[in-house]
Amino acid sequence: MKPFSFHSPRGLGEAVDLLERHGPGAQVIAGGQTLLLALKERLARPSALVSLAEVADLRGWRHTDSGALEIGAATTYAALAEADFRGWHAEIAAVAGDLADRPVRTMGTIGGALCAADPRFDMVTLAVALDAELDVVGAGGGRTIAAAAFFDPAGGTVLRAGEILTTVRFGPQTAFSGVAFQKFRYRVFDAALVSAVCALRLGADGAVAGARVTVGAVHPAPVLASAAAERLTGGTPTAVDTVEVGLVAADEVLPAEQATTVPRRYQRELIGVLVGRAIALADERAHTTTAHTTTAGS
Ligand SMILES: Cc1cc2nc3c(=O)[nH]c(=O)nc-3n(C[C@H](O)[C@H](O)[C@H](O)COP(=O)(O)OP(=O)(O)OC[C@H]3O[C@@H](n4cnc5c(N)ncnc54)[C@H](O)[C@@H]3O)c2cc1C
């Protein structure tokens, strides 16, 4: 392993300064769950590592005045899994609590997963699916990037050298009525073979006013299945619809002519099944939440 210096700044400003001072060879380390493997396999050869472990500002979460949920990039899955998030935000905590194993959840962070940009990582798909905004900061200042634009369709992210992801912002409760994440993995600690998310917003008449259907782990970046989402909009999903829309998503994300190998054909089957399940569950949750809201308000 190539020698590197290790730095443990106490604040974000210091971390940004260190990255600038050490130049393009410097790299952030958060929980190390991806980066340490890359170092061992010599896929990463940093000259300096800047740890986020002591940067307290990047841990935890808060709700803004508008009800958005802002999560610090260095917040661990274990902390998120215990969060008492309400409504559809609860799916973020549920996903964090159901991935990998306890050691990975204890060390791994939401920001590390997004910056590693492995399409099989659950938070990558979830962030795109839920239209999260990502705040990043570097020596040249800060910027906010929509999750769908953060991931390069060819793989990786649009982060520039020296930039740090600081915050992952999810919209307020009004953004969606029901959200469901589904994935298939062989073993409990395996990454997803396919993941799918459906996020529905119901109108006052109970019909779907807006939908997002997202498929992960199939291509280098998550894919928004817009034709599938369109099919849901304006209606009320039935059991028949969920199967049909799942097939629309499969055709959109991995058409039959591209699914020529056995693993690809299997992924195509899984897209249909998981999208269908995600729609049914999101719809059920949307109606449960609406019912609760009505009861609580009446
Ligand atoms: C055994 C095992 C099983 C796993 N199973 C799953 C699974 O089922 N589902 C799943 O989703 N994931 C799974 N993972 C992956 C896991 O989610 C990631 O390894 C972890 O989230 C990465 O976060 P980290 O904090 O450890 O990042 P690190 O490893 O510290 O960093 C990863 C990359 O991101 C960069 N980086 C980190 N934080 C920032 C930041 N704030 N700003 C800029 N750059 C940054 C680093 O420079 C590095 O390039 C598994 C991992 C392991 C080892």
The ligand as a Tripos MOL2 file, in Angstrom:
@<TRIPOS>MOLECULE
LIG
   53    58     1     0     0
SMALL
NO_CHARGES

@<TRIPOS>ATOM
      1 C1        -19.6710   -6.3420    3.7970 C.3       1 LIG1
      2 C2        -20.3750   -5.1490    3.1940 C.ar      1 LIG1
      3 C3        -21.7320   -5.2600    2.8860 C.ar      1 LIG1
      4 C4        -22.4190   -4.1680    2.3550 C.ar      1 LIG1
      5 N1        -23.7480   -4.3060    2.0740 N.ar      1 LIG1
      6 C5        -24.4350   -3.2370    1.6130 C.ar      1 LIG1
      7 C6        -25.8300   -3.3040    1.3780 C.ar      1 LIG1
      8 O1        -26.4850   -4.3280    1.5850 O.2       1 LIG1
      9 N2        -26.4640   -2.2030    0.9200 N.ar      1 LIG1
     10 C7        -25.7830   -1.0270    0.7100 C.ar      1 LIG1
     11 O2        -26.4010   -0.0520    0.3340 O.2       1 LIG1
     12 N3        -24.4750   -0.9350    0.9180 N.ar      1 LIG1
     13 C8        -23.7930   -2.0030    1.3610 C.ar      1 LIG1
     14 N4        -22.4470   -1.8990    1.5890 N.ar      1 LIG1
     15 C9        -21.7590   -0.6670    1.2100 C.3       1 LIG1
     16 C10       -21.8420    0.3970    2.2600 C.3       1 LIG1
     17 O3        -23.1030    1.0250    2.1530 O.3       1 LIG1
     18 C11       -20.7610    1.4070    1.9540 C.3       1 LIG1
     19 O4        -19.5330    0.7540    2.0580 O.3       1 LIG1
     20 C12       -20.7310    2.5600    2.9340 C.3       1 LIG1
     21 O5        -21.9490    3.2270    3.0190 O.3       1 LIG1
     22 C13       -19.7410    3.5920    2.5120 C.3       1 LIG1
     23 O6        -19.7850    4.6370    3.4700 O.3       1 LIG1
     24 P1        -18.4830    4.9940    4.2800 P.3       1 LIG1
     25 O7        -18.8540    6.0600    5.2200 O.co2     1 LIG1
     26 O8        -17.8710    3.7770    4.8620 O.co2     1 LIG1
     27 O9        -17.5980    5.5860    3.0880 O.3       1 LIG1
     28 P2        -16.0220    5.5130    2.8750 P.3       1 LIG1
     29 O10       -15.6330    4.1120    2.5800 O.co2     1 LIG1
     30 O11       -15.3170    6.2070    3.9540 O.co2     1 LIG1
     31 O12       -15.9050    6.4010    1.5510 O.3       1 LIG1
     32 C14       -16.4240    5.9360    0.3160 C.3       1 LIG1
     33 C15       -16.0370    6.9460   -0.7760 C.3       1 LIG1
     34 O13       -16.7490    8.1660   -0.6070 O.3       1 LIG1
     35 C16       -15.8480    9.2490   -0.3730 C.3       1 LIG1
     36 N5        -16.5020   10.0380    0.6760 N.ar      1 LIG1
     37 C17       -17.0210    9.5690    1.8390 C.ar      1 LIG1
     38 N6        -17.7000   10.5420    2.4770 N.ar      1 LIG1
     39 C18       -17.5870   11.6500    1.7050 C.ar      1 LIG1
     40 C19       -18.0860   12.9820    1.8250 C.ar      1 LIG1
     41 N7        -18.8880   13.3500    2.8320 N.pl3     1 LIG1
     42 N8        -17.7690   13.8730    0.8540 N.ar      1 LIG1
     43 C20       -16.9940   13.4970   -0.2000 C.ar      1 LIG1
     44 N9        -16.5270   12.2490   -0.3790 N.ar      1 LIG1
     45 C21       -16.8130   11.3320    0.5610 C.ar      1 LIG1
     46 C22       -14.5240    8.6280    0.0150 C.3       1 LIG1
     47 O14       -13.4370    9.4370   -0.3800 O.3       1 LIG1
     48 C23       -14.5680    7.3300   -0.7800 C.3       1 LIG1
     49 O15       -14.1990    7.5720   -2.1110 O.3       1 LIG1
     50 C24       -21.7310   -2.9590    2.1170 C.ar      1 LIG1
     51 C25       -20.3710   -2.8370    2.4430 C.ar      1 LIG1
     52 C26       -19.6880   -3.9150    2.9690 C.ar      1 LIG1
     53 C27       -18.2390   -3.7580    3.3240 C.3       1 LIG1
@<TRIPOS>BOND
     1     1     2 1
     2     2     3 ar
     3     2    52 ar
     4     3     4 ar
     5     4     5 ar
     6     4    50 ar
     7     5     6 ar
     8     6     7 ar
     9     6    13 1
    10     7     8 2
    11     7     9 ar
    12     9    10 ar
    13    10    11 2
    14    10    12 ar
    15    12    13 ar
    16    13    14 ar
    17    14    15 1
    18    14    50 ar
    19    15    16 1
    20    16    17 1
    21    16    18 1
    22    18    19 1
    23    18    20 1
    24    20    21 1
    25    20    22 1
    26    22    23 1
    27    23    24 1
    28    24    25 2
    29    24    26 1
    30    24    27 1
    31    27    28 1
    32    28    29 2
    33    28    30 1
    34    28    31 1
    35    31    32 1
    36    32    33 1
    37    33    34 1
    38    33    48 1
    39    34    35 1
    40    35    36 1
    41    35    46 1
    42    36    37 ar
    43    36    45 ar
    44    37    38 ar
    45    38    39 ar
    46    39    40 ar
    47    39    45 ar
    48    40    41 1
    49    40    42 ar
    50    42    43 ar
    51    43    44 ar
    52    44    45 ar
    53    46    47 1
    54    46    48 1
    55    48    49 1
    56    50    51 ar
    57    51    52 ar
    58    52    53 1
@<TRIPOS>SUBSTRUCTURE
     1 LIG1         1 GROUP 0 **** ****
